Each structure stands twice: as structure tokens, then as C-alpha cells.
């Protein structure tokens, strides 16, 4: 009786204790901004270290990950076993792709069955650790830089990573336990032995039987076990069930693991066009069962959903700070971006306090998301937080100024696919090839054209927002100015004027007068709420505006320069209030590596000339390797390196979000928000792989500034517009001549349209 009473009392105490503990945990979670399972911030896991830049699992990759990540980042090691049963960190059991083993052992290639698939290569099981002494690690993904391949990157053992790097958390991934068992090598025995000298915090594997083997062998304080899901249609090798079917029974997974690691698509699936579909309930379902959820597949230099506008920070935030759930950790090749996303950009709203002040100036609106200079591009730029929206002004044949990213309508619309294609002409002052120019069509005709989104990196198969590639409508300058005037968030507009001399002399069109008249008509001449900036690469254009108005003028230096003479700066000050320069004029490059920082920004700012820099884009191929394929790292380096006054960008959201960066208000200098040091990354490249020296950019002189005065407007008699749509349709066969360049252009347009279907 007493024994039963004592047992009942003990059971009651345990129940009460569990309830108290649960209440305590719930209270902790309710106070935490993170809806993770524990309420802790999501774990940043560096896959093979900083493997997006350096060879996977190399000392440089692991060390750089530690230097640029959050302090509690975990280092990921794919454990492979050698012939002598020692554990090394290497991304695959086949060493063919990510090491120099084929050169060291040219006759060492063999064929094995890996999960039932015959595979040829150089396998770790055929080499002892001593055999691998002279084998170096190289990049495993060929699209990444080869410059670090000739560095000495020896293969590291599990113990050497733990003792030399000393990570806060050490994550060991066992991808092929069954394969090693077939060859009389025991992964579980190695891990048990290693755990006695090496702190192991997480062990993951995609094989169910592996966890059954190691269950209970690590003791109470052993590592967390995480079951890794592969593709939903792939078969788990030890149960012969698909991972999709295992996913439907998470209670089964809970019997041997405390967490799951899944590809991104398990949580945020994509359609065939790479657009996001509604999220699944996986995170919430797993959390209800007490399972942590980690996500794999994060890399800045791979395709991501079009919804993210090529911005990896936006992708991370959709998994850790979407308002509905947060995953418990992310596995990344670029841990600096994962770290900044977690600590700097989570839990901030669009109206959060700005931590740094610089102008976010659009380039043809949000032209990375919509066709440039359309209503949709401008509306998105405003919504995304641009301070200034821009209009590059060109004129129609009937004298209407409108916004276009090019004087050649073939670059901005699908005009080459319309009957207007016979308006093509060659103008040597503008281009060496034929074009369909704005002054060849009336404004009503231009309004019928379909805009086309710009795809500057089509050669890399990086296409911008294909579902909206022809969305929106072109705006007249008056419509643009009225749109801006009605915005409460914009501080101003920038109007760019080019080719003014040609338009006056050859077309009888005065762009300067048209701009000034439109500004007056739309109420800007008396406005005190919106700043007006007039930009040109031609000093005479700005001189003309200065004579006739009080608007701010901005001089654009198109050339990449390494320096600017003081006398040239003084000349610029006579007609300009600010200067635009190109990115390489700040950070010169040698084959996508920054070599140094010029003093051009410093010189201009010393003369009280604000400096705006273009062109900022989100696509990783637009950025030097120094910025780690992350547009936010690039912006940060320009703002806190040379200290520019504004960014001109096709993706205003990325720059505007950066202003609200929480890390900028921190007293601590966090490494993932430090500006890059010019030339520092290049210094890590071995002398054998240094890119060849490039010819230095020129120095900008007084002669570069001086331009002849604008010519007077040439009166032109009215002429009939050549080749209207109706006459084209009725022309006899063979009567209409189209230049070869235009035929090629039409072919390219048709081909591009087919590719995007």
C-alpha cells in the first residue's frame, strides 16, 4: 500500500514538474520573436564551411565561415571513411569532382554500386589517410571561381576540423552508411570513438537504419539526431520507401530523431516557372510533434524563386521571418548571408527606423521586376522604398517627351515584331547598327507598343520575372511627374537627358525645352516638396538647364576612371550639384576580383559634390566575388567603405531595406556587416592563379568635361511618317527593305519569345 502511494505521489510530482516545465518553455517561447521549436534564433549551418567561395570542407572554407558568421554558427562536415576507417570531411564518397585525386592517382578509378546505381570514380574506401596526403581540395561546382583551386587545400580529418577551427557547433552528416557497411567499414563505430575526443552536436543522415544502429550509444548528453530527407520521389535505401511517403508519417521519424532536414521545396514549393506556391504546413506539423526543422539548399549563386528578385536575403527571410513560422536552422554555402538575414534583417517592418541615410535612386523604376519606365516599374519602385524615381527622357516624332530606357525602341519594346519594324534606320551618331528610334514614331503609335523587360544576363539563363516580361505601359514625362507628385514617400525625381544636340540639329526637337515646359505644366517649378534633379553626360545640357532653371543638376561620368583631376572637379562644380560615377570607378576589377579602392569619391565629396553610383543589380553575376554573390554585401561595402551618397539601382527594395538594417544600430561590429577590404580576397589567391593585370582605367581630365554649346533647334518642314502600319500592310512583295541587322534582331526577338513560353 505504501509502495503504491509512494509511486502515485512520485508520478504526480513528475506530471506537475512536466507541466511546470512546459509552462516555462511556453512562456519563454511567447517572449521570443522566433517561432522556432525552442524559441531560439534559427541555427546558421555552414555547409563545408564557406563553400560558396572556397573549396568545400577546406581549412580556408571553414575558417572563413567562422570569421564572417554569427558566433553560434555550426560547421557542417560530410563524413567519409577512408580505407583505414578514419573519418574525413569531404562532400561525397566519390572524390572525382572536388579534389585533385585523378591527377595524383590517374589509375585509381573504380566502379561501385551506390544505392543500386553503378558509379565510376575515385572512392575514399580505396585510399588510406596517408594516401590522401598529397590530394588537395578544389571547387566541386564548376560555375564557381577556379582561382582558389591552386591553393594548398589538404583534406581534413573530423578531428582536425574540431581542434583547429573549434566551431561553436559541429554537425556531422553521414550520407552513405549502408555503402560503407557493404565494404566492412563501420560509420557508427567511428562516430562513437570520435565522440570521446571531439564534441559532436548534430548527426544527420538520410538512412533510417543508420539511426537504429546508433540509438542509445552516445548516452544522455549525446548529439541531436536529424533525419535528412532527399527528393520526395527518391527511395530511402534501407526501407525502400520514398522520402515523400516517410514525410507523411513524421511520428515514425520522431521515434529515432529529434529533427528533420528537408530541401527548401518541402516547405515553400515552386511551380514549373520558378514562382512560389502556397507554403506547406510541414514546419507547424513537425513542431507540434516536437521535431526541429532544418532546411537545405541555400546558396547565393543558384536559381531561386522569381518572387525574390534574385535577392538571397529575401529568400532566407521567407523561411525564418514570414510571420507564420520559422524553421530551426538553414544549411548554407554562404553563411555570411544567412547570418545577416537572421540578425540584421529579421523582425523589421517597412516603416522601421532608418539606420543610415543615403539616396535610393531607381534605374528606370524597379526595372529588375517589370519592364523599365512603365507604370508598374515606377509604382513598384515607390512601394519598395525608393527615395527618387527616374525618367530617361526621349521624344516622339510629334514632340512628346516620354520615359524610355533607350532611344532605340527595339531595346525596350517588342516593336520589331510589329509592322513598325520597317521604320528601322541607321543613325551613325547614335549606333553603328540599325534601330527603330523614338523620333521615328508618334506618341500615339508608341503607346500601342508592348514593353519588354530587360534581361542583361540572359547569357547566364537568368531571366527577370518572365510572367511580367511584357507588363505595364510606357509613360509620358507628364504622367511620370504626376505619378511622383502624388506619392507621399518620394523625396524627388531624376530626369535624364541625352542626345540633346542630335535631336536639335537633326530632328528639330528641343528636349531641354520640352522637359522645362512639362515641369512647369505639372507644377514642379513652384514645388517645394519634391526635389528635381536633371542628369546628363553632356555638360552643355546641364549648363543650358542651369541658365533657365533652379533645378539641381547631376553630371554623369560614363567612363570607368581611376582618378579625377582637381581642375576637372572644379569645372564640374560650375554646372553640377552632384556626380554619378560607375562602380568600377570606385572599386576597379581584375576578372571579377576587386583590386583596390580609388579616391574618386573622396575627391568629389571634398568639393561638396555628392556622389551617386550605378548600376546596382541583384543578379549575383553582376557582382565581384568579393561581395559573395549578395547584393546587400555590395551595398554595405559602398556605403561604409568609400561612403557614397546614393545608389542607382534596378532593384530599389534591396537598397531601401538595407537602410533599416538592425545591425547598423548595434554598438558591436558584427563581421557579417563589415565592408569588404579592397584587394583582400585577391590576396588569398595563390600567385599561380592570379588574374592577369588589366590596363588601368583613364584619369578624368578637364578635356573630358568640356563640350561645345548646344546647337540651335533646326526647323524641319513637316514630313510624312515613313512606313505607317497601313502602308506596310498594303506594300507589294519586295517593296519594303529591311536591313540585315534588323532581320537578325527580329529573329532574336522571336527566338527569345519562344524560349520564354
PyMOL commands that set and color helices and strands:
alter all, ss='L'
color gray80, all
select helices_A, chain A and resi 2-31+59-68+101-104+124-126+131-134+158-165+177-182+187-194+208-214+243-247+250-254+264-266+282-288+306-308+312-320+335-344+375-383+409-411+415-417+419-423+438-440+443-447+458-460+466-468+477-485+500-507+511-521+539-548+566-573+583-585+600-606+620-622+625-627+631-642+652-659+662-665+671-673+682-684+687-689+702-705+725-730+740-756
alter helices_A, ss='H'
color red, helices_A
select strands_A, chain A and resi 43-47+74-81+87-89+110-114+117-121+156-157+169-174+202-205+224-228+235-236+241-242+259-263+292-298+329-332+359-362+388-395+401-403+492-497+531-536+552-556+561-564+578-582+589-590+593-594+610-616+646-649+698-700
alter strands_A, ss='S'
color yellow, strands_A
deselect
rebuild
show_as cartoon
